[in-house]
Amino acid sequence: MTDTSMLGADGSAASTPRGPVLQVRDLRTRFELPGGGFNAVDGVSFDVEAGRTMCVVGESGCGKSMTSLSIMGLVPSPGKVISGEILLNGRNLAELRPSELRKIRGNEVSMVFQQPLSSLNPSYRVGTQIREVFALHRDLTRTAQNERIIAGLRDVGMPDPEARVKAFPHELSGGMAQRVMIAMALACEPDVLIADEPTTALDVTMQAQILDLIRELQRARGTAVVFITHDLGVVAEIADEVAVMYAGEIVETTGVEALFDNPMHPYTKGLIKSAPMLGAAEERLVAIPGTVPNLADIGPGCRFASRCAARIESGLTICESQHPELREVEPGHSVRCWLYDDSASVSDAVAGARK
């Protein structure tokens, strides 16, 4: 039986995935400020395969959006990528000159931003802004450009695309503006689409439509998607794999089903408990105590230690004195937590806290 998730736009079977399209390896992005510096992204690694969606999830300020900007080469000053690799089809984007990156952005890798109306230029019509993508990356006649623009808007479900190409951004609803951004991002059929909280500013109905749209376009084109979000409901809806970020680093990676069925890191468990669930017996949400640490003043231990219920209840001291590594504790499931370290030096100390 053919897996329908791998069917092409014409219904034919798509090619078998050829391994990771995007590989992020030990990525570090640093900001140097007059009062001191800090790593907004600190040792982040993950892979995304063709036709798969990696959701990067975490609360505001955890570094997930800065990770996406680092991949795109759009880190705002005074920040910069200081180490690591960003491999797109085997080529390290971190080593490319700005002029080389401009040839890749919008062509091989594209991004959809959180606020579509802020991302579109209010002075130019929709068609003109999409046309810029083709002018930069494709040698097409104006007639061919017009045909591709109309077809792209139609693909993303834009009503009356022939009329919308003449509209200015302020004449569009939030959902329509986001469809324009998605059409623009997919115009050159990139290998990787990065979506940075693209549904946050939309109502629930439009959120569902945009998620369905991204999923259908991905299924038809085999695009690898990096989806940035703080919403666990969105994660459950669209993710294949999940990377949970906290204070600039990844604390847990696994498949989406394992994340909800068997969350391991105390922070992940706290996120799930703090999310509203239909049919839940308790009316009050369970909040994670404390605040996110100041990245400019990170201690030597686990960055979640001061807020961690497992550490507080068990009295563990290693959590505050030594920084845990991200280690695979089950096939395909990695966690950055001392509770899952089986080395003799820590196994006795954490045995009680695991229960």
C-alpha positions as CSV (number, residue, x, y, z in Angstrom):
1,M,0.0,0.0,0.0
2,T,1.3,3.4,-0.9
3,D,1.7,5.9,2.0
4,T,-0.6,8.8,1.1
5,S,1.6,11.2,3.0
6,M,4.3,10.7,0.3
7,L,2.0,11.3,-2.7
8,G,2.9,14.1,-5.1
9,A,0.6,16.8,-6.2
10,D,-0.6,14.7,-9.2
11,G,-1.3,11.7,-6.9
12,S,1.8,9.8,-8.0
13,A,4.2,8.4,-5.4
14,A,6.9,10.9,-4.4
15,S,10.5,9.8,-4.2
16,T,11.8,8.2,-1.1
17,P,13.3,10.6,1.5
18,R,17.0,10.9,1.0
19,G,18.0,11.7,4.6
20,P,18.1,15.0,6.4
21,V,17.7,18.1,4.1
22,L,18.6,20.4,7.0
23,Q,21.2,19.5,9.7
24,V,21.8,22.0,12.5
25,R,25.0,21.1,14.4
26,D,26.1,22.6,17.7
27,L,24.8,26.1,16.7
28,R,25.7,29.0,18.8
29,T,24.5,32.6,18.3
30,R,25.9,35.2,20.6
31,F,25.1,38.8,21.4
32,E,27.8,41.1,22.7
33,L,26.5,44.0,24.7
34,P,28.2,46.8,26.7
35,G,27.4,45.1,30.0
36,G,28.5,41.6,28.8
37,G,27.6,39.0,26.3
38,F,25.3,35.9,26.2
39,N,24.5,33.0,23.9
40,A,20.9,33.3,22.7
41,V,21.3,30.0,21.0
42,D,23.7,27.6,22.8
43,G,24.7,24.3,21.2
44,V,21.5,23.6,19.3
45,S,21.4,20.5,17.1
46,F,18.6,18.8,15.1
47,D,17.8,17.2,11.7
48,V,14.8,17.7,9.4
49,E,14.1,15.2,6.6
50,A,12.2,15.9,3.4
51,G,8.4,15.8,3.9
52,R,8.8,16.0,7.7
53,T,8.0,18.7,10.3
54,M,10.3,19.5,13.2
55,C,8.5,21.7,15.8
56,V,10.7,23.8,18.0
57,V,8.7,24.6,21.1
58,G,9.3,26.7,24.2
59,E,8.2,29.8,26.1
60,S,9.0,33.3,25.0
61,G,12.7,34.1,25.1
62,C,13.9,30.5,25.0
63,G,15.8,31.1,21.7
64,K,13.5,29.3,19.2
65,S,13.0,32.3,17.0
66,M,16.7,33.3,17.1
67,T,17.4,29.7,16.0
68,S,15.3,30.2,12.9
69,L,16.9,33.6,12.2
70,S,20.3,32.0,12.6
71,I,19.5,29.4,10.0
72,M,18.3,32.1,7.6
73,G,21.4,34.3,8.2
74,L,19.1,37.1,9.5
75,V,20.4,37.5,13.1
76,P,20.0,41.2,14.1
77,S,23.0,43.2,15.2
78,P,24.9,43.0,17.5
79,G,24.2,39.2,17.4
80,K,26.1,36.8,15.2
81,V,26.5,33.0,14.7
82,I,29.8,32.2,16.4
83,S,30.1,28.5,15.9
84,G,28.4,25.4,14.6
85,E,27.1,24.2,11.2
86,I,23.9,24.8,9.3
87,L,24.0,22.2,6.6
88,L,21.4,22.6,3.8
89,N,21.8,19.6,1.4
90,G,25.3,19.2,2.8
91,R,26.4,22.9,2.3
92,N,27.3,24.9,5.4
93,L,25.3,28.1,5.3
94,A,27.3,29.4,8.3
95,E,30.3,29.7,6.1
96,L,28.7,31.6,3.2
97,R,29.1,35.2,2.4
98,P,26.1,37.5,2.6
99,S,25.9,37.7,-1.2
100,E,25.8,33.9,-1.4
101,L,23.1,33.6,1.3
102,R,20.9,36.0,-0.6
103,K,20.9,33.6,-3.5
104,I,19.7,30.8,-1.2
105,R,17.1,32.6,0.9
106,G,13.8,32.5,-0.8
107,N,15.1,29.9,-3.2
108,E,16.3,26.8,-1.3
109,V,15.2,27.9,2.2
110,S,12.3,30.3,2.9
111,M,10.7,31.7,6.0
112,V,7.2,32.7,7.0
113,F,7.2,35.3,9.8
114,Q,4.8,35.7,12.8
115,Q,3.2,39.0,11.8
116,P,2.3,38.9,8.1
117,L,1.0,42.5,7.9
118,S,4.3,43.8,9.4
119,S,6.4,41.6,7.0
120,L,4.7,42.9,3.8
121,N,5.7,46.3,2.4
122,P,2.6,48.5,2.8
123,S,3.6,50.6,-0.3
124,Y,3.6,47.8,-2.8
125,R,0.8,45.6,-4.2
126,V,0.8,41.9,-3.4
127,G,1.7,40.9,-6.9
128,T,4.7,43.2,-7.0
129,Q,6.1,41.8,-3.8
130,I,5.8,38.2,-4.9
131,R,7.3,39.1,-8.3
132,E,10.5,40.1,-6.5
133,V,11.1,36.5,-5.5
134,F,11.1,35.4,-9.2
135,A,13.2,38.4,-10.2
136,L,15.9,37.3,-7.7
137,H,15.9,33.6,-8.3
138,R,14.2,32.7,-11.6
139,D,14.8,33.8,-15.2
140,L,11.2,34.2,-16.3
141,T,9.4,36.5,-18.6
142,R,6.9,38.9,-17.1
143,T,4.0,36.8,-18.5
144,A,5.4,33.6,-16.9
145,Q,5.9,35.5,-13.6
146,N,2.3,36.6,-13.7
147,E,1.1,33.0,-14.3
148,R,3.3,31.7,-11.4
149,I,2.0,34.4,-9.0
150,I,-1.6,33.6,-9.8
151,A,-1.0,29.9,-9.5
152,G,0.9,30.3,-6.2
153,L,-2.0,32.3,-4.7
154,R,-4.5,29.8,-5.9
155,D,-2.4,27.0,-4.4
156,V,-2.6,28.6,-0.9
157,G,-6.4,29.0,-1.2
158,M,-6.5,32.7,-1.8
159,P,-10.0,33.7,-2.9
160,D,-10.1,35.5,-6.3
161,P,-6.3,35.5,-6.8
162,E,-6.5,37.6,-10.0
163,A,-7.9,40.5,-7.9
164,R,-5.7,40.0,-4.9
165,V,-2.5,40.5,-6.8
166,K,-3.5,44.1,-7.3
167,A,-4.4,44.6,-3.6
168,F,-2.2,46.5,-1.0
169,P,-1.5,44.7,2.3
170,H,-3.8,46.9,4.3
171,E,-6.7,45.6,2.1
172,L,-6.1,42.0,3.2
173,S,-7.3,40.2,6.4
174,G,-4.7,38.6,8.6
175,G,-5.4,35.2,7.2
176,M,-5.1,36.5,3.6
177,A,-1.9,38.3,4.4
178,Q,-0.5,35.1,5.9
179,R,-1.5,33.2,2.7
180,V,0.4,35.8,0.7
181,M,3.5,35.2,2.9
182,I,3.2,31.4,2.4
183,A,2.8,31.8,-1.3
184,M,5.9,34.1,-1.4
185,A,7.9,31.6,0.7
186,L,6.9,28.7,-1.5
187,A,7.2,30.5,-4.9
188,C,10.5,28.9,-5.8
189,E,9.6,25.5,-4.2
190,P,12.3,25.6,-1.5
191,D,13.7,22.4,0.1
192,V,13.1,23.9,3.6
193,L,10.3,26.1,4.9
194,I,10.8,27.8,8.3
195,A,7.5,29.0,9.9
196,D,8.0,31.3,12.9
197,E,4.7,31.2,14.8
198,P,2.7,31.8,11.7
199,T,-0.7,31.3,13.4
200,T,-0.2,33.3,16.6
201,A,-2.0,36.5,15.4
202,L,-4.9,34.6,13.8
203,D,-8.2,33.5,15.2
204,V,-8.8,29.8,15.9
205,T,-10.6,29.0,12.7
206,M,-7.9,30.7,10.6
207,Q,-5.2,29.0,12.6
208,A,-6.7,25.6,11.6
209,Q,-6.9,26.6,8.0
210,I,-3.2,27.8,7.9
211,L,-2.0,24.6,9.5
212,D,-4.0,22.5,7.1
213,L,-2.6,24.5,4.2
214,I,1.0,24.1,5.3
215,R,0.5,20.3,5.8
216,E,-1.2,19.9,2.4
217,L,1.5,21.9,0.5
218,Q,4.2,20.0,2.3
219,R,2.6,16.7,1.4
220,A,2.4,17.7,-2.2
221,R,5.9,19.1,-2.5
222,G,7.9,17.0,0.0
223,T,9.2,20.2,1.8
224,A,11.0,19.9,5.0
225,V,9.4,22.2,7.6
226,V,10.8,23.8,10.8
227,F,7.8,25.1,12.7
228,I,8.5,27.5,15.6
229,T,5.7,27.7,18.2
230,H,4.9,28.0,21.9
231,D,1.5,26.3,21.5
232,L,1.5,22.6,22.3
233,G,-1.9,22.2,20.5
234,V,-0.2,23.2,17.3
235,V,2.7,20.8,18.1
236,A,0.2,17.9,18.4
237,E,-1.5,19.0,15.2
238,I,1.4,19.4,12.8
239,A,4.7,17.9,14.2
240,D,6.5,14.7,13.3
241,E,9.5,15.4,15.6
242,V,9.8,17.9,18.4
243,A,12.7,19.8,20.0
244,V,11.9,21.5,23.3
245,M,14.0,24.6,24.0
246,Y,14.7,26.3,27.3
247,A,17.1,29.2,28.0
248,G,18.9,28.9,24.7
249,E,19.4,25.1,24.5
250,I,17.4,22.0,23.6
251,V,16.4,20.0,26.6
252,E,14.4,17.2,24.9
253,T,14.0,15.8,21.4
254,T,11.7,13.0,20.3
255,G,8.7,12.1,18.1
256,V,5.5,13.9,18.7
257,E,3.6,10.9,20.1
258,A,6.4,10.1,22.5
259,L,6.5,13.7,23.7
260,F,2.9,13.6,24.9
261,D,2.8,9.9,25.9
262,N,6.1,9.9,27.7
263,P,7.6,13.3,28.4
264,M,10.9,13.0,30.3
265,H,12.4,16.4,31.0
266,P,10.8,18.2,34.0
267,Y,10.4,21.3,31.9
268,T,8.5,19.4,29.2
269,K,6.2,17.9,31.8
270,G,5.6,21.3,33.2
271,L,4.7,22.7,29.8
272,I,2.2,19.9,29.2
273,K,0.6,20.3,32.6
274,S,0.3,24.1,32.1
275,A,-1.5,23.7,28.8
276,P,-5.4,23.8,28.9
277,M,-6.8,20.4,28.0
278,L,-10.4,19.6,27.0
279,G,-12.1,17.4,29.6
280,A,-9.5,18.1,32.2
281,A,-10.8,17.5,35.8
282,E,-9.0,20.5,37.2
283,E,-10.1,23.9,36.2
284,R,-7.0,25.7,37.3
285,L,-3.8,25.3,35.2
286,V,-0.6,24.2,36.8
287,A,2.0,26.9,36.4
288,I,5.7,26.4,36.3
289,P,7.1,28.3,39.3
290,G,9.9,30.8,39.0
291,T,11.2,32.7,36.0
292,V,13.5,32.0,33.0
293,P,17.2,32.6,34.0
294,N,19.1,35.6,32.7
295,L,21.2,34.3,29.9
296,A,24.0,36.7,30.7
297,D,24.3,35.2,34.2
298,I,24.0,31.4,33.7
299,G,25.3,29.3,36.5
300,P,27.3,26.0,36.1
301,G,24.4,23.6,36.6
302,C,21.2,22.8,34.8
303,R,19.4,26.0,33.6
304,F,16.1,24.7,34.8
305,A,17.3,23.7,38.2
306,S,15.8,26.6,40.1
307,R,12.3,25.9,38.8
308,C,12.5,22.1,38.8
309,A,10.1,20.3,41.0
310,A,12.1,17.0,40.8
311,R,15.2,18.7,42.1
312,I,13.4,20.7,44.8
313,E,11.5,17.7,46.1
314,S,14.5,15.3,46.1
315,G,17.1,17.8,47.3
316,L,19.5,16.9,44.4
317,T,22.7,19.0,44.4
318,I,24.3,17.9,41.2
319,C,21.6,19.8,39.2
320,E,22.9,23.1,40.4
321,S,26.6,22.3,40.2
322,Q,27.0,20.4,36.9
323,H,25.5,21.1,33.5
324,P,23.8,17.9,32.0
325,E,24.5,16.9,28.4
326,L,21.7,16.0,25.9
327,R,21.8,12.2,25.8
328,E,19.7,9.6,24.1
329,V,17.9,7.6,26.8
330,E,15.6,5.7,24.4
331,P,15.8,5.2,20.7
332,G,15.0,8.5,19.1
333,H,14.4,10.2,22.5
334,S,17.1,12.5,24.0
335,V,16.9,14.4,27.2
336,R,19.2,17.0,29.0
337,C,18.6,15.9,32.6
338,W,20.6,14.3,35.4
339,L,17.5,12.1,36.2
340,Y,18.4,10.0,33.1
341,D,22.1,9.7,33.6
342,D,23.0,6.1,34.3
343,S,26.7,6.6,35.1
344,A,27.7,5.2,38.5
345,S,28.7,8.6,39.8
346,V,25.2,10.0,39.7
347,S,22.8,6.9,39.5
348,D,22.5,6.6,43.3
349,A,21.9,10.3,43.8
350,V,19.1,10.5,41.3
351,A,17.5,7.1,41.9
352,G,14.9,8.5,44.3
353,A,14.1,11.5,42.2
354,R,13.2,9.3,39.2
355,K,10.2,7.9,41.0
